[in-house]
Amino acid sequence: MLRLLTHPFSPYGRKVTLAAAIKGVENTIEVVVIDTNPMENPALASVNPLGKIPALIADGTPIYDSKVICEYLDGLAPSPRLIPSSGPERIHTLTLGALADGILDAALLLVYEKRFRPEDKWHAPWQQRQQGKIDRALDLLERQPPDWGASPAYGHLAVACALGYLDFRHGGTWRTPRDGLVAWLDRFRAAVPAFDRSRPAA
């Protein structure tokens, strides 16, 4: 049995949950909810010295971060393939995943800015810089919605989790005026029911 250290609020952990669902290996994973708020959490640090989630324990071996875990899960079953093994399609998938992770990174930094710094220390130009990263990435996705064939791949689930996090922590303001991207996410939800099942509760 694999052990996944994560938290329902983690969009990176949600990526792993979706990957497991798409691959049909959910029942092989024991999910361990872990709190990252303490400055030091020995249970997490013993698996990942960076103190970050998600972290997967496979046969006693720790695996992190979310992209690496998804690639590990991809190898547990032959299909559907999340990450192509080679060629332009692999690069395209990984680049789309990197774009989605960049959205998440910037969105998380904006949340942390308000959560961990007093208001008089907030730096508007820095906040605008992070928001600009998010907006440019979303505008690109609106112009070029990433299509899939028989099943969504790693890049698609990463984008869906980024949009889900923007709904969860940023009030869904990304949706206007991006009707095409909203429709894309609705299509993803229909294709991957685990997306709704893994939605974090407020």
C-alpha positions in Angstrom: 0.0 0.0 0.0 1.3 3.5 -1.0 1.0 6.3 1.6 0.2 9.8 0.5 0.9 12.7 2.9 -1.2 15.6 1.8 -4.1 17.9 2.9 -7.5 18.5 1.3 -6.6 22.2 0.8 -3.4 21.5 -1.2 -3.9 22.0 -4.9 -0.7 20.1 -5.5 -2.1 17.2 -3.5 -5.2 17.4 -5.6 -3.1 16.9 -8.7 -1.9 13.6 -7.3 -5.5 12.6 -6.3 -6.7 13.3 -9.9 -3.7 11.4 -11.4 -4.5 8.4 -9.2 -8.1 8.5 -10.2 -7.4 8.8 -13.9 -4.9 5.9 -13.7 -7.4 3.8 -11.7 -5.0 3.3 -8.7 -6.9 5.2 -6.0 -7.5 2.1 -4.0 -3.8 1.4 -3.7 -3.1 4.6 -1.8 -3.6 5.3 1.9 -4.2 9.1 2.2 -2.6 10.6 5.4 -3.9 14.1 6.1 -1.0 16.1 7.5 -0.8 19.7 8.8 1.9 21.9 7.4 1.1 24.9 9.6 3.5 24.1 12.5 7.0 25.5 11.9 8.4 21.9 12.2 6.3 18.8 11.7 8.5 15.8 12.4 6.2 13.4 10.6 6.4 15.3 7.4 10.1 16.3 7.7 11.1 12.7 8.1 9.6 12.0 4.7 10.4 15.3 2.9 13.0 17.5 4.5 11.6 20.5 2.7 8.4 20.1 4.8 6.2 20.3 1.8 3.2 18.3 0.6 2.3 16.1 -1.2 4.8 13.4 -0.4 4.4 9.7 -1.4 5.9 6.8 0.4 6.4 3.8 -2.0 8.0 0.7 -0.5 9.7 2.9 2.1 11.0 5.3 -0.5 9.8 9.0 -0.2 8.8 10.6 -3.5 8.2 14.3 -4.0 7.0 16.8 -5.5 3.6 16.5 -7.1 4.9 16.2 -10.7 7.3 13.5 -9.7 4.6 11.6 -7.8 2.3 11.9 -10.8 5.0 10.5 -13.1 5.5 7.6 -10.6 1.7 6.9 -10.6 1.7 7.0 -14.4 4.1 4.0 -14.4 1.7 1.9 -12.3 -0.7 1.2 -15.1 -0.2 1.2 -18.9 -3.1 3.4 -19.7 -4.4 6.0 -20.0 -1.0 7.7 -20.3 -0.6 10.9 -18.3 2.9 11.8 -19.5 4.1 10.7 -22.9 7.5 8.9 -22.7 9.2 10.9 -25.4 8.9 13.3 -28.2 7.1 16.6 -28.7 4.0 15.4 -26.9 6.0 14.9 -23.7 7.5 18.3 -23.9 4.1 19.8 -24.6 2.5 18.0 -21.6 5.3 19.0 -19.2 5.3 22.6 -20.5 1.5 22.9 -19.9 2.0 21.4 -16.4 4.8 24.0 -15.7 2.4 26.8 -16.8 -0.2 25.5 -14.4 2.3 25.2 -11.5 3.4 28.7 -12.2 -0.2 29.9 -11.8 -0.4 28.0 -8.6 2.9 29.3 -7.3 1.9 32.9 -7.8 -1.6 32.4 -6.4 -0.2 30.8 -3.3 2.3 33.6 -2.8 -0.5 36.1 -2.9 -2.4 34.1 -0.3 0.7 33.8 1.9 1.4 37.5 1.6 -1.9 38.3 3.4 -1.8 35.3 5.7 1.7 35.7 7.1 2.5 39.4 6.8 0.8 42.3 8.5 -1.2 44.6 6.2 1.3 47.5 6.5 4.0 45.2 5.1 2.1 44.2 2.0 3.9 45.3 -1.1 1.5 46.3 -3.9 4.1 46.2 -6.8 5.1 42.7 -5.8 1.4 41.6 -5.5 0.7 43.1 -8.9 3.7 41.2 -10.4 2.3 37.9 -9.1 -1.2 38.7 -10.4 0.3 39.6 -13.7 1.8 36.2 -14.0 -1.6 34.6 -13.3 -3.5 36.8 -15.7 -1.0 36.3 -18.6 -1.1 32.6 -18.2 -4.9 32.5 -18.0 -5.2 34.7 -21.1 -2.9 32.3 -23.0 -5.1 29.4 -21.9 -8.2 31.3 -23.0 -6.8 31.8 -26.4 -5.5 28.3 -26.7 -7.6 25.9 -24.6 -5.5 22.7 -24.2 -7.4 19.9 -25.9 -7.1 16.2 -25.2 -7.9 12.9 -27.0 -9.3 9.9 -25.2 -8.4 11.1 -21.7 -6.9 14.2 -20.1 -3.2 14.1 -19.5 -1.0 15.5 -16.8 -0.9 19.0 -18.1 -4.7 19.1 -18.2 -5.2 18.0 -14.7 -2.6 20.5 -13.5 -4.5 23.3 -15.2 -7.7 22.1 -13.7 -6.2 22.1 -10.2 -4.8 25.6 -10.8 -8.3 26.9 -11.8 -9.8 25.1 -8.9 -7.4 26.8 -6.5 -8.3 30.2 -8.0 -11.9 29.4 -7.3 -11.2 28.2 -3.7 -8.8 31.0 -2.5 -9.2 33.8 -5.0 -13.0 34.0 -5.3 -13.2 32.7 -8.9 -12.5 36.2 -10.3 -10.5 34.5 -13.1 -13.8 33.4 -14.7 -14.6 36.9 -16.1 -14.2 37.4 -19.0 -12.8 34.0 -19.8 -15.9 32.0 -21.0 -13.8 29.6 -23.1 -11.7 28.6 -20.1 -14.8 28.2 -17.9 -16.3 25.9 -20.6 -13.0 24.0 -20.7 -13.1 23.4 -17.0 -16.7 22.2 -17.2 -15.6 19.7 -19.9 -12.7 18.5 -17.6 -15.1 18.1 -14.7 -17.3 15.9 -16.8 -14.4 13.8 -18.0 -12.8 13.4 -14.5 -15.5 13.1 -11.8 -12.8 12.9 -9.2 -12.3 16.7 -9.7 -15.6 17.4 -8.0 -15.0 14.7 -5.4 -11.7 16.3 -4.4 -13.0 19.9 -4.2 -11.8 21.4 -0.9 -14.5 22.4 1.6 -14.3 26.0 2.7 
